[in-house]
Amino acid sequence: MGQGPWPLVSRCLQVGVIMTRHIRELQRRFPGIQINRTRGGHLVATVGTSRIFMAATPSDHRAIHNIRAMIKHEARKQS
C-alpha cells in the first residue's frame, strides 16, 4: 500500500498558509496595494494603476523577495 495523496495535500496546504502570511506582510508593508486572486488561481497585486501578477505557489525562496521588489518598484513609480 502506498501513502496516498495526503503528503502532497499536506504540502499544498503548508504552501498556502505560508503564502497567506507573506501576503499579509506585504499588505502591512505597502498599505496602498490590493492583492486578489484571479479566476485561474494566481495572485494579482494592484499598485495604483499598475498590476503585478504572481504565482500563488512560489517556486523558490527568492520568489517572495522578487515580488516584494516589484511592488516596491511600482510603488515608487506611483509616488
mmCIF file of the N, C-alpha and C atoms, coordinates in Angstrom:
data_MODEL
# 
_entry.id   MODEL 
# 
loop_
_atom_site.group_PDB 
_atom_site.id 
_atom_site.type_symbol 
_atom_site.label_atom_id 
_atom_site.label_alt_id 
_atom_site.label_comp_id 
_atom_site.label_asym_id 
_atom_site.label_entity_id 
_atom_site.label_seq_id 
_atom_site.pdbx_PDB_ins_code 
_atom_site.Cartn_x 
_atom_site.Cartn_y 
_atom_site.Cartn_z 
_atom_site.occupancy 
_atom_site.B_iso_or_equiv 
_atom_site.pdbx_formal_charge 
_atom_site.auth_seq_id 
_atom_site.auth_comp_id 
_atom_site.auth_asym_id 
_atom_site.auth_atom_id 
_atom_site.pdbx_PDB_model_num 
ATOM 1   N N  . MET A 1 1  ? 0.825   -1.185 0.000   1.00 0.00 ? 1  MET A N  1 
ATOM 2   C CA . MET A 1 1  ? 0.000   0.000  0.000   1.00 0.00 ? 1  MET A CA 1 
ATOM 3   C C  . MET A 1 1  ? 0.869   1.249  0.000   1.00 0.00 ? 1  MET A C  1 
ATOM 4   N N  . GLY A 1 2  ? 0.486   2.203  -0.821  1.00 0.00 ? 2  GLY A N  1 
ATOM 5   C CA . GLY A 1 2  ? 1.193   3.472  -0.868  1.00 0.00 ? 2  GLY A CA 1 
ATOM 6   C C  . GLY A 1 2  ? 0.659   4.427  0.183   1.00 0.00 ? 2  GLY A C  1 
ATOM 7   N N  . GLN A 1 3  ? 1.296   5.555  0.257   1.00 0.00 ? 3  GLN A N  1 
ATOM 8   C CA . GLN A 1 3  ? 0.884   6.555  1.229   1.00 0.00 ? 3  GLN A CA 1 
ATOM 9   C C  . GLN A 1 3  ? -0.368  7.313  0.791   1.00 0.00 ? 3  GLN A C  1 
ATOM 10  N N  . GLY A 1 4  ? -0.690  7.278  -0.470  1.00 0.00 ? 4  GLY A N  1 
ATOM 11  C CA . GLY A 1 4  ? -1.840  8.025  -0.952  1.00 0.00 ? 4  GLY A CA 1 
ATOM 12  C C  . GLY A 1 4  ? -1.475  9.487  -1.172  1.00 0.00 ? 4  GLY A C  1 
ATOM 13  N N  . PRO A 1 5  ? -2.451  10.310 -1.460  1.00 0.00 ? 5  PRO A N  1 
ATOM 14  C CA . PRO A 1 5  ? -2.189  11.709 -1.803  1.00 0.00 ? 5  PRO A CA 1 
ATOM 15  C C  . PRO A 1 5  ? -1.985  12.620 -0.600  1.00 0.00 ? 5  PRO A C  1 
ATOM 16  N N  . TRP A 1 6  ? -2.100  12.116 0.622   1.00 0.00 ? 6  TRP A N  1 
ATOM 17  C CA . TRP A 1 6  ? -2.107  13.006 1.776   1.00 0.00 ? 6  TRP A CA 1 
ATOM 18  C C  . TRP A 1 6  ? -0.825  13.803 1.977   1.00 0.00 ? 6  TRP A C  1 
ATOM 19  N N  . PRO A 1 7  ? 0.372   13.242 1.787   1.00 0.00 ? 7  PRO A N  1 
ATOM 20  C CA . PRO A 1 7  ? 1.558   14.100 1.937   1.00 0.00 ? 7  PRO A CA 1 
ATOM 21  C C  . PRO A 1 7  ? 1.554   15.264 0.955   1.00 0.00 ? 7  PRO A C  1 
ATOM 22  N N  . LEU A 1 8  ? 1.094   15.041 -0.269  1.00 0.00 ? 8  LEU A N  1 
ATOM 23  C CA . LEU A 1 8  ? 1.025   16.106 -1.261  1.00 0.00 ? 8  LEU A CA 1 
ATOM 24  C C  . LEU A 1 8  ? 0.012   17.158 -0.840  1.00 0.00 ? 8  LEU A C  1 
ATOM 25  N N  . VAL A 1 9  ? -1.152  16.730 -0.376  1.00 0.00 ? 9  VAL A N  1 
ATOM 26  C CA . VAL A 1 9  ? -2.187  17.669 0.074   1.00 0.00 ? 9  VAL A CA 1 
ATOM 27  C C  . VAL A 1 9  ? -1.666  18.474 1.254   1.00 0.00 ? 9  VAL A C  1 
ATOM 28  N N  . SER A 1 10 ? -0.997  17.810 2.172   1.00 0.00 ? 10 SER A N  1 
ATOM 29  C CA . SER A 1 10 ? -0.437  18.493 3.336   1.00 0.00 ? 10 SER A CA 1 
ATOM 30  C C  . SER A 1 10 ? 0.572   19.550 2.899   1.00 0.00 ? 10 SER A C  1 
ATOM 31  N N  . ARG A 1 11 ? 1.418   19.212 1.936   1.00 0.00 ? 11 ARG A N  1 
ATOM 32  C CA . ARG A 1 11 ? 2.423   20.160 1.439   1.00 0.00 ? 11 ARG A CA 1 
ATOM 33  C C  . ARG A 1 11 ? 1.753   21.354 0.768   1.00 0.00 ? 11 ARG A C  1 
ATOM 34  N N  . CYS A 1 12 ? 0.707   21.120 -0.008  1.00 0.00 ? 12 CYS A N  1 
ATOM 35  C CA . CYS A 1 12 ? -0.018  22.212 -0.664  1.00 0.00 ? 12 CYS A CA 1 
ATOM 36  C C  . CYS A 1 12 ? -0.648  23.144 0.367   1.00 0.00 ? 12 CYS A C  1 
ATOM 37  N N  . LEU A 1 13 ? -1.197  22.579 1.429   1.00 0.00 ? 13 LEU A N  1 
ATOM 38  C CA . LEU A 1 13 ? -1.788  23.405 2.474   1.00 0.00 ? 13 LEU A CA 1 
ATOM 39  C C  . LEU A 1 13 ? -0.730  24.230 3.186   1.00 0.00 ? 13 LEU A C  1 
ATOM 40  N N  . GLN A 1 14 ? 0.461   23.647 3.391   1.00 0.00 ? 14 GLN A N  1 
ATOM 41  C CA . GLN A 1 14 ? 1.544   24.394 4.025   1.00 0.00 ? 14 GLN A CA 1 
ATOM 42  C C  . GLN A 1 14 ? 1.964   25.575 3.162   1.00 0.00 ? 14 GLN A C  1 
ATOM 43  N N  . VAL A 1 15 ? 2.075   25.364 1.849   1.00 0.00 ? 15 VAL A N  1 
ATOM 44  C CA . VAL A 1 15 ? 2.450   26.446 0.936   1.00 0.00 ? 15 VAL A CA 1 
ATOM 45  C C  . VAL A 1 15 ? 1.391   27.538 0.979   1.00 0.00 ? 15 VAL A C  1 
ATOM 46  N N  . GLY A 1 16 ? 0.112   27.154 1.025   1.00 0.00 ? 16 GLY A N  1 
ATOM 47  C CA . GLY A 1 16 ? -0.966  28.137 1.086   1.00 0.00 ? 16 GLY A CA 1 
ATOM 48  C C  . GLY A 1 16 ? -0.907  28.977 2.348   1.00 0.00 ? 16 GLY A C  1 
ATOM 49  N N  . VAL A 1 17 ? -0.619  28.351 3.473   1.00 0.00 ? 17 VAL A N  1 
ATOM 50  C CA . VAL A 1 17 ? -0.514  29.072 4.743   1.00 0.00 ? 17 VAL A CA 1 
ATOM 51  C C  . VAL A 1 17 ? 0.676   30.023 4.710   1.00 0.00 ? 17 VAL A C  1 
ATOM 52  N N  . ILE A 1 18 ? 1.790   29.545 4.191   1.00 0.00 ? 18 ILE A N  1 
ATOM 53  C CA . ILE A 1 18 ? 2.997   30.382 4.110   1.00 0.00 ? 18 ILE A CA 1 
ATOM 54  C C  . ILE A 1 18 ? 2.748   31.574 3.192   1.00 0.00 ? 18 ILE A C  1 
ATOM 55  N N  . MET A 1 19 ? 2.112   31.345 2.050   1.00 0.00 ? 19 MET A N  1 
ATOM 56  C CA . MET A 1 19 ? 1.852   32.434 1.118   1.00 0.00 ? 19 MET A CA 1 
ATOM 57  C C  . MET A 1 19 ? 0.880   33.439 1.721   1.00 0.00 ? 19 MET A C  1 
ATOM 58  N N  . THR A 1 20 ? -0.110  32.971 2.479   1.00 0.00 ? 20 THR A N  1 
ATOM 59  C CA . THR A 1 20 ? -1.059  33.872 3.133   1.00 0.00 ? 20 THR A CA 1 
ATOM 60  C C  . THR A 1 20 ? -0.321  34.785 4.103   1.00 0.00 ? 20 THR A C  1 
ATOM 61  N N  . ARG A 1 21 ? 0.632   34.244 4.835   1.00 0.00 ? 21 ARG A N  1 
ATOM 62  C CA . ARG A 1 21 ? 1.431   35.068 5.754   1.00 0.00 ? 21 ARG A CA 1 
ATOM 63  C C  . ARG A 1 21 ? 2.203   36.143 4.986   1.00 0.00 ? 21 ARG A C  1 
ATOM 64  N N  . HIS A 1 22 ? 2.793   35.758 3.857   1.00 0.00 ? 22 HIS A N  1 
ATOM 65  C CA . HIS A 1 22 ? 3.552   36.721 3.059   1.00 0.00 ? 22 HIS A CA 1 
ATOM 66  C C  . HIS A 1 22 ? 2.640   37.802 2.482   1.00 0.00 ? 22 HIS A C  1 
ATOM 67  N N  . ILE A 1 23 ? 1.454   37.431 2.070   1.00 0.00 ? 23 ILE A N  1 
ATOM 68  C CA . ILE A 1 23 ? 0.506   38.416 1.535   1.00 0.00 ? 23 ILE A CA 1 
ATOM 69  C C  . ILE A 1 23 ? 0.131   39.428 2.610   1.00 0.00 ? 23 ILE A C  1 
ATOM 70  N N  . ARG A 1 24 ? -0.154  38.947 3.801   1.00 0.00 ? 24 ARG A N  1 
ATOM 71  C CA . ARG A 1 24 ? -0.491  39.858 4.906   1.00 0.00 ? 24 ARG A CA 1 
ATOM 72  C C  . ARG A 1 24 ? 0.670   40.788 5.222   1.00 0.00 ? 24 ARG A C  1 
ATOM 73  N N  . GLU A 1 25 ? 1.890   40.256 5.185   1.00 0.00 ? 25 GLU A N  1 
ATOM 74  C CA . GLU A 1 25 ? 3.067   41.073 5.454   1.00 0.00 ? 25 GLU A CA 1 
ATOM 75  C C  . GLU A 1 25 ? 3.238   42.142 4.376   1.00 0.00 ? 25 GLU A C  1 
ATOM 76  N N  . LEU A 1 26 ? 2.996   41.784 3.111   1.00 0.00 ? 26 LEU A N  1 
ATOM 77  C CA . LEU A 1 26 ? 3.089   42.752 2.020   1.00 0.00 ? 26 LEU A CA 1 
ATOM 78  C C  . LEU A 1 26 ? 2.035   43.839 2.172   1.00 0.00 ? 26 LEU A C  1 
ATOM 79  N N  . GLN A 1 27 ? 0.813   43.467 2.567   1.00 0.00 ? 27 GLN A N  1 
ATOM 80  C CA . GLN A 1 27 ? -0.245  44.454 2.738   1.00 0.00 ? 27 GLN A CA 1 
ATOM 81  C C  . GLN A 1 27 ? 0.051   45.390 3.908   1.00 0.00 ? 27 GLN A C  1 
ATOM 82  N N  . ARG A 1 28 ? 0.706   44.893 4.944   1.00 0.00 ? 28 ARG A N  1 
ATOM 83  C CA . ARG A 1 28 ? 1.105   45.766 6.060   1.00 0.00 ? 28 ARG A CA 1 
ATOM 84  C C  . ARG A 1 28 ? 2.230   46.704 5.624   1.00 0.00 ? 28 ARG A C  1 
ATOM 85  N N  . ARG A 1 29 ? 3.163   46.173 4.872   1.00 0.00 ? 29 ARG A N  1 
ATOM 86  C CA . ARG A 1 29 ? 4.328   46.967 4.460   1.00 0.00 ? 29 ARG A CA 1 
ATOM 87  C C  . ARG A 1 29 ? 3.973   48.017 3.410   1.00 0.00 ? 29 ARG A C  1 
ATOM 88  N N  . PHE A 1 30 ? 3.060   47.681 2.518   1.00 0.00 ? 30 PHE A N  1 
ATOM 89  C CA . PHE A 1 30 ? 2.626   48.594 1.461   1.00 0.00 ? 30 PHE A CA 1 
ATOM 90  C C  . PHE A 1 30 ? 1.116   48.784 1.580   1.00 0.00 ? 30 PHE A C  1 
ATOM 91  N N  . PRO A 1 31 ? 0.647   49.711 2.418   1.00 0.00 ? 31 PRO A N  1 
ATOM 92  C CA . PRO A 1 31 ? -0.789  49.825 2.694   1.00 0.00 ? 31 PRO A CA 1 
ATOM 93  C C  . PRO A 1 31 ? -1.640  50.223 1.488   1.00 0.00 ? 31 PRO A C  1 
ATOM 94  N N  . GLY A 1 32 ? -1.055  50.780 0.447   1.00 0.00 ? 32 GLY A N  1 
ATOM 95  C CA . GLY A 1 32 ? -1.835  51.222 -0.703  1.00 0.00 ? 32 GLY A CA 1 
ATOM 96  C C  . GLY A 1 32 ? -2.124  50.141 -1.738  1.00 0.00 ? 32 GLY A C  1 
ATOM 97  N N  . ILE A 1 33 ? -1.656  48.919 -1.521  1.00 0.00 ? 33 ILE A N  1 
ATOM 98  C CA . ILE A 1 33 ? -1.847  47.874 -2.527  1.00 0.00 ? 33 ILE A CA 1 
ATOM 99  C C  . ILE A 1 33 ? -3.035  46.988 -2.171  1.00 0.00 ? 33 ILE A C  1 
ATOM 100 N N  . GLN A 1 34 ? -3.563  46.347 -3.207  1.00 0.00 ? 34 GLN A N  1 
ATOM 101 C CA . GLN A 1 34 ? -4.602  45.334 -3.033  1.00 0.00 ? 34 GLN A CA 1 
ATOM 102 C C  . GLN A 1 34 ? -4.088  44.056 -3.669  1.00 0.00 ? 34 GLN A C  1 
ATOM 103 N N  . ILE A 1 35 ? -4.259  42.942 -2.984  1.00 0.00 ? 35 ILE A N  1 
ATOM 104 C CA . ILE A 1 35 ? -3.845  41.649 -3.530  1.00 0.00 ? 35 ILE A CA 1 
ATOM 105 C C  . ILE A 1 35 ? -5.074  40.766 -3.599  1.00 0.00 ? 35 ILE A C  1 
ATOM 106 N N  . ASN A 1 36 ? -5.391  40.317 -4.806  1.00 0.00 ? 36 ASN A N  1 
ATOM 107 C CA . ASN A 1 36 ? -6.562  39.474 -5.042  1.00 0.00 ? 36 ASN A CA 1 
ATOM 108 C C  . ASN A 1 36 ? -6.157  38.223 -5.805  1.00 0.00 ? 36 ASN A C  1 
ATOM 109 N N  . ARG A 1 37 ? -7.052  37.262 -5.806  1.00 0.00 ? 37 ARG A N  1 
ATOM 110 C CA . ARG A 1 37 ? -6.836  36.014 -6.543  1.00 0.00 ? 37 ARG A CA 1 
ATOM 111 C C  . ARG A 1 37 ? -7.581  36.099 -7.880  1.00 0.00 ? 37 ARG A C  1 
ATOM 112 N N  . THR A 1 38 ? -6.919  35.640 -8.952  1.00 0.00 ? 38 THR A N  1 
ATOM 113 C CA . THR A 1 38 ? -7.559  35.620 -10.265 1.00 0.00 ? 38 THR A CA 1 
ATOM 114 C C  . THR A 1 38 ? -8.412  34.359 -10.395 1.00 0.00 ? 38 THR A C  1 
ATOM 115 N N  . ARG A 1 39 ? -9.208  34.285 -11.455 1.00 0.00 ? 39 ARG A N  1 
ATOM 116 C CA . ARG A 1 39 ? -10.016 33.081 -11.687 1.00 0.00 ? 39 ARG A CA 1 
ATOM 117 C C  . ARG A 1 39 ? -9.133  31.860 -11.918 1.00 0.00 ? 39 ARG A C  1 
ATOM 118 N N  . GLY A 1 40 ? -7.947  32.063 -12.431 1.00 0.00 ? 40 GLY A N  1 
ATOM 119 C CA . GLY A 1 40 ? -7.021  30.964 -12.698 1.00 0.00 ? 40 GLY A CA 1 
ATOM 120 C C  . GLY A 1 40 ? -6.221  30.523 -11.482 1.00 0.00 ? 40 GLY A C  1 
ATOM 121 N N  . GLY A 1 41 ? -6.405  31.198 -10.345 1.00 0.00 ? 41 GLY A N  1 
ATOM 122 C CA . GLY A 1 41 ? -5.717  30.806 -9.131  1.00 0.00 ? 41 GLY A CA 1 
ATOM 123 C C  . GLY A 1 41 ? -4.438  31.560 -8.835  1.00 0.00 ? 41 GLY A C  1 
ATOM 124 N N  . HIS A 1 42 ? -4.031  32.468 -9.727  1.00 0.00 ? 42 HIS A N  1 
ATOM 125 C CA . HIS A 1 42 ? -2.842  33.269 -9.477  1.00 0.00 ? 42 HIS A CA 1 
ATOM 126 C C  . HIS A 1 42 ? -3.213  34.451 -8.581  1.00 0.00 ? 42 HIS A C  1 
ATOM 127 N N  . LEU A 1 43 ? -2.224  35.204 -8.192  1.00 0.00 ? 43 LEU A N  1 
ATOM 128 C CA . LEU A 1 43 ? -2.452  36.400 -7.387  1.00 0.00 ? 43 LEU A CA 1 
ATOM 129 C C  . LEU A 1 43 ? -2.105  37.617 -8.226  1.00 0.00 ? 43 LEU A C  1 
ATOM 130 N N  . VAL A 1 44 ? -2.840  38.695 -7.999  1.00 0.00 ? 44 VAL A N  1 
ATOM 131 C CA . VAL A 1 44 ? -2.550  39.943 -8.685  1.00 0.00 ? 44 VAL A CA 1 
ATOM 132 C C  . VAL A 1 44 ? -2.509  41.053 -7.635  1.00 0.00 ? 44 VAL A C  1 
ATOM 133 N N  . ALA A 1 45 ? -1.408  41.811 -7.645  1.00 0.00 ? 45 ALA A N  1 
ATOM 134 C CA . ALA A 1 45 ? -1.255  42.949 -6.745  1.00 0.00 ? 45 ALA A CA 1 
ATOM 135 C C  . ALA A 1 45 ? -1.501  44.207 -7.554  1.00 0.00 ? 45 ALA A C  1 
ATOM 136 N N  . THR A 1 46 ? -2.412  45.035 -7.081  1.00 0.00 ? 46 THR A N  1 
ATOM 137 C CA . THR A 1 46 ? -2.723  46.295 -7.740  1.00 0.00 ? 46 THR A CA 1 
ATOM 138 C C  . THR A 1 46 ? -2.040  47.413 -6.967  1.00 0.00 ? 46 THR A C  1 
ATOM 139 N N  . VAL A 1 47 ? -1.117  48.091 -7.649  1.00 0.00 ? 47 VAL A N  1 
ATOM 140 C CA . VAL A 1 47 ? -0.372  49.197 -7.059  1.00 0.00 ? 47 VAL A CA 1 
ATOM 141 C C  . VAL A 1 47 ? -0.702  50.426 -7.884  1.00 0.00 ? 47 VAL A C  1 
ATOM 142 N N  . GLY A 1 48 ? -1.581  51.266 -7.371  1.00 0.00 ? 48 GLY A N  1 
ATOM 143 C CA . GLY A 1 48 ? -2.031  52.424 -8.147  1.00 0.00 ? 48 GLY A CA 1 
ATOM 144 C C  . GLY A 1 48 ? -2.755  51.949 -9.393  1.00 0.00 ? 48 GLY A C  1 
ATOM 145 N N  . THR A 1 49 ? -2.201  52.257 -10.558 1.00 0.00 ? 49 THR A N  1 
ATOM 146 C CA . THR A 1 49 ? -2.804  51.812 -11.817 1.00 0.00 ? 49 THR A CA 1 
ATOM 147 C C  . THR A 1 49 ? -2.097  50.599 -12.406 1.00 0.00 ? 49 THR A C  1 
ATOM 148 N N  . SER A 1 50 ? -1.025  50.156 -11.767 1.00 0.00 ? 50 SER A N  1 
ATOM 149 C CA . SER A 1 50 ? -0.260  49.008 -12.261 1.00 0.00 ? 50 SER A CA 1 
ATOM 150 C C  . SER A 1 50 ? -0.741  47.719 -11.608 1.00 0.00 ? 50 SER A C  1 
ATOM 151 N N  . ARG A 1 51 ? -0.608  46.626 -12.357 1.00 0.00 ? 51 ARG A N  1 
ATOM 152 C CA . ARG A 1 51 ? -0.946  45.307 -11.815 1.00 0.00 ? 51 ARG A CA 1 
ATOM 153 C C  . ARG A 1 51 ? 0.259   44.390 -11.952 1.00 0.00 ? 51 ARG A C  1 
ATOM 154 N N  . ILE A 1 52 ? 0.527   43.649 -10.894 1.00 0.00 ? 52 ILE A N  1 
ATOM 155 C CA . ILE A 1 52 ? 1.644   42.705 -10.869 1.00 0.00 ? 52 ILE A CA 1 
ATOM 156 C C  . ILE A 1 52 ? 1.055   41.325 -10.641 1.00 0.00 ? 52 ILE A C  1 
ATOM 157 N N  . PHE A 1 53 ? 1.260   40.430 -11.602 1.00 0.00 ? 53 PHE A N  1 
ATOM 158 C CA . PHE A 1 53 ? 0.745   39.066 -11.486 1.00 0.00 ? 53 PHE A CA 1 
ATOM 159 C C  . PHE A 1 53 ? 1.826   38.172 -10.899 1.00 0.00 ? 53 PHE A C  1 
ATOM 160 N N  . MET A 1 54 ? 1.403   37.275 -10.004 1.00 0.00 ? 54 MET A N  1 
ATOM 161 C CA . MET A 1 54 ? 2.366   36.382 -9.356  1.00 0.00 ? 54 MET A CA 1 
ATOM 162 C C  . MET A 1 54 ? 1.736   35.028 -9.113  1.00 0.00 ? 54 MET A C  1 
ATOM 163 N N  . ALA A 1 55 ? 2.574   34.040 -8.939  1.00 0.00 ? 55 ALA A N  1 
ATOM 164 C CA . ALA A 1 55 ? 2.099   32.685 -8.687  1.00 0.00 ? 55 ALA A CA 1 
ATOM 165 C C  . ALA A 1 55 ? 1.585   32.571 -7.258  1.00 0.00 ? 55 ALA A C  1 
ATOM 166 N N  . ALA A 1 56 ? 0.549   31.768 -7.067  1.00 0.00 ? 56 ALA A N  1 
ATOM 167 C CA . ALA A 1 56 ? 0.016   31.538 -5.723  1.00 0.00 ? 56 ALA A CA 1 
ATOM 168 C C  . ALA A 1 56 ? 0.912   30.594 -4.943  1.00 0.00 ? 56 ALA A C  1 
ATOM 169 N N  . THR A 1 57 ? 1.725   29.813 -5.647  1.00 0.00 ? 57 THR A N  1 
ATOM 170 C CA . THR A 1 57 ? 2.672   28.901 -5.002  1.00 0.00 ? 57 THR A CA 1 
ATOM 171 C C  . THR A 1 57 ? 4.060   29.222 -5.546  1.00 0.00 ? 57 THR A C  1 
ATOM 172 N N  . PRO A 1 58 ? 4.827   30.024 -4.845  1.00 0.00 ? 58 PRO A N  1 
ATOM 173 C CA . PRO A 1 58 ? 6.144   30.413 -5.348  1.00 0.00 ? 58 PRO A CA 1 
ATOM 174 C C  . PRO A 1 58 ? 7.056   29.211 -5.532  1.00 0.00 ? 58 PRO A C  1 
ATOM 175 N N  . SER A 1 59 ? 7.900   29.263 -6.555  1.00 0.00 ? 59 SER A N  1 
ATOM 176 C CA . SER A 1 59 ? 8.725   28.117 -6.918  1.00 0.00 ? 59 SER A CA 1 
ATOM 177 C C  . SER A 1 59 ? 9.998   27.993 -6.080  1.00 0.00 ? 59 SER A C  1 
ATOM 178 N N  . ASP A 1 60 ? 10.471  29.081 -5.511  1.00 0.00 ? 60 ASP A N  1 
ATOM 179 C CA . ASP A 1 60 ? 11.687  29.010 -4.708  1.00 0.00 ? 60 ASP A CA 1 
ATOM 180 C C  . ASP A 1 60 ? 11.676  30.092 -3.638  1.00 0.00 ? 60 ASP A C  1 
ATOM 181 N N  . HIS A 1 61 ? 12.710  30.098 -2.828  1.00 0.00 ? 61 HIS A N  1 
ATOM 182 C CA . HIS A 1 61 ? 12.756  31.033 -1.704  1.00 0.00 ? 61 HIS A CA 1 
ATOM 183 C C  . HIS A 1 61 ? 12.945  32.478 -2.144  1.00 0.00 ? 61 HIS A C  1 
ATOM 184 N N  . ARG A 1 62 ? 13.388  32.715 -3.361  1.00 0.00 ? 62 ARG A N  1 
ATOM 185 C CA . ARG A 1 62 ? 13.591  34.079 -3.850  1.00 0.00 ? 62 ARG A CA 1 
ATOM 186 C C  . ARG A 1 62 ? 12.314  34.702 -4.386  1.00 0.00 ? 62 ARG A C  1 
ATOM 187 N N  . ALA A 1 63 ? 11.305  33.911 -4.622  1.00 0.00 ? 63 ALA A N  1 
ATOM 188 C CA . ALA A 1 63 ? 10.081  34.429 -5.237  1.00 0.00 ? 63 ALA A CA 1 
ATOM 189 C C  . ALA A 1 63 ? 9.449   35.537 -4.400  1.00 0.00 ? 63 ALA A C  1 
ATOM 190 N N  . ILE A 1 64 ? 9.357   35.351 -3.101  1.00 0.00 ? 64 ILE A N  1 
ATOM 191 C CA . ILE A 1 64 ? 8.761   36.364 -2.231  1.00 0.00 ? 64 ILE A CA 1 
ATOM 192 C C  . ILE A 1 64 ? 9.584   37.647 -2.268  1.00 0.00 ? 64 ILE A C  1 
ATOM 193 N N  . HIS A 1 65 ? 10.903  37.528 -2.265  1.00 0.00 ? 65 HIS A N  1 
ATOM 194 C CA . HIS A 1 65 ? 11.771  38.707 -2.332  1.00 0.00 ? 65 HIS A CA 1 
ATOM 195 C C  . HIS A 1 65 ? 11.578  39.443 -3.655  1.00 0.00 ? 65 HIS A C  1 
ATOM 196 N N  . ASN A 1 66 ? 11.441  38.697 -4.741  1.00 0.00 ? 66 ASN A N  1 
ATOM 197 C CA . ASN A 1 66 ? 11.233  39.313 -6.052  1.00 0.00 ? 66 ASN A CA 1 
ATOM 198 C C  . ASN A 1 66 ? 9.881   40.017 -6.124  1.00 0.00 ? 66 ASN A C  1 
ATOM 199 N N  . ILE A 1 67 ? 8.854   39.410 -5.552  1.00 0.00 ? 67 ILE A N  1 
ATOM 200 C CA . ILE A 1 67 ? 7.525   40.038 -5.527  1.00 0.00 ? 67 ILE A CA 1 
ATOM 201 C C  . ILE A 1 67 ? 7.599   41.345 -4.745  1.00 0.00 ? 67 ILE A C  1 
ATOM 202 N N  . ARG A 1 68 ? 8.234   41.293 -3.585  1.00 0.00 ? 68 ARG A N  1 
ATOM 203 C CA . ARG A 1 68 ? 8.373   42.493 -2.758  1.00 0.00 ? 68 ARG A CA 1 
ATOM 204 C C  . ARG A 1 68 ? 9.106   43.591 -3.525  1.00 0.00 ? 68 ARG A C  1 
ATOM 205 N N  . ALA A 1 69 ? 10.160  43.231 -4.254  1.00 0.00 ? 69 ALA A N  1 
ATOM 206 C CA . ALA A 1 69 ? 10.936  44.213 -5.024  1.00 0.00 ? 69 ALA A CA 1 
ATOM 207 C C  . ALA A 1 69 ? 10.093  44.821 -6.147  1.00 0.00 ? 69 ALA A C  1 
ATOM 208 N N  . MET A 1 70 ? 9.301   43.991 -6.826  1.00 0.00 ? 70 MET A N  1 
ATOM 209 C CA . MET A 1 70 ? 8.450   44.517 -7.902  1.00 0.00 ? 70 MET A CA 1 
ATOM 210 C C  . MET A 1 70 ? 7.402   45.481 -7.358  1.00 0.00 ? 70 MET A C  1 
ATOM 211 N N  . ILE A 1 71 ? 6.789   45.133 -6.224  1.00 0.00 ? 71 ILE A N  1 
ATOM 212 C CA . ILE A 1 71 ? 5.783   46.009 -5.624  1.00 0.00 ? 71 ILE A CA 1 
ATOM 213 C C  . ILE A 1 71 ? 6.430   47.318 -5.172  1.00 0.00 ? 71 ILE A C  1 
ATOM 214 N N  . LYS A 1 72 ? 7.594   47.217 -4.566  1.00 0.00 ? 72 LYS A N  1 
ATOM 215 C CA . LYS A 1 72 ? 8.315   48.409 -4.111  1.00 0.00 ? 72 LYS A CA 1 
ATOM 216 C C  . LYS A 1 72 ? 8.656   49.313 -5.290  1.00 0.00 ? 72 LYS A C  1 
ATOM 217 N N  . HIS A 1 73 ? 9.100   48.730 -6.389  1.00 0.00 ? 73 HIS A N  1 
ATOM 218 C CA . HIS A 1 73 ? 9.441   49.487 -7.590  1.00 0.00 ? 73 HIS A CA 1 
ATOM 219 C C  . HIS A 1 73 ? 8.221   50.222 -8.139  1.00 0.00 ? 73 HIS A C  1 
ATOM 220 N N  . GLU A 1 74 ? 7.096   49.521 -8.236  1.00 0.00 ? 74 GLU A N  1 
ATOM 221 C CA . GLU A 1 74 ? 5.869   50.150 -8.750  1.00 0.00 ? 74 GLU A CA 1 
ATOM 222 C C  . GLU A 1 74 ? 5.360   51.231 -7.807  1.00 0.00 ? 74 GLU A C  1 
ATOM 223 N N  . ALA A 1 75 ? 5.465   50.992 -6.487  1.00 0.00 ? 75 ALA A N  1 
ATOM 224 C CA . ALA A 1 75 ? 5.013   51.991 -5.523  1.00 0.00 ? 75 ALA A CA 1 
ATOM 225 C C  . ALA A 1 75 ? 5.847   53.281 -5.650  1.00 0.00 ? 75 ALA A C  1 
ATOM 226 N N  . ARG A 1 76 ? 7.133   53.130 -5.885  1.00 0.00 ? 76 ARG A N  1 
ATOM 227 C CA . ARG A 1 76 ? 7.995   54.307 -6.078  1.00 0.00 ? 76 ARG A CA 1 
ATOM 228 C C  . ARG A 1 76 ? 7.618   55.058 -7.341  1.00 0.00 ? 76 ARG A C  1 
ATOM 229 N N  . LYS A 1 77 ? 7.302   54.321 -8.414  1.00 0.00 ? 77 LYS A N  1 
ATOM 230 C CA . LYS A 1 77 ? 6.906   54.975 -9.663  1.00 0.00 ? 77 LYS A CA 1 
ATOM 231 C C  . LYS A 1 77 ? 5.605   55.753 -9.504  1.00 0.00 ? 77 LYS A C  1 
ATOM 232 N N  . GLN A 1 78 ? 4.704   55.239 -8.664  1.00 0.00 ? 78 GLN A N  1 
ATOM 233 C CA . GLN A 1 78 ? 3.402   55.893 -8.472  1.00 0.00 ? 78 GLN A CA 1 
ATOM 234 C C  . GLN A 1 78 ? 3.518   57.150 -7.608  1.00 0.00 ? 78 GLN A C  1 
ATOM 235 N N  . SER A 1 79 ? 4.566   57.235 -6.770  1.00 0.00 ? 79 SER A N  1 
ATOM 236 C CA . SER A 1 79 ? 4.731   58.385 -5.855  1.00 0.00 ? 79 SER A CA 1 
ATOM 237 C C  . SER A 1 79 ? 5.248   59.597 -6.579  1.00 0.00 ? 79 SER A C  1 
# 
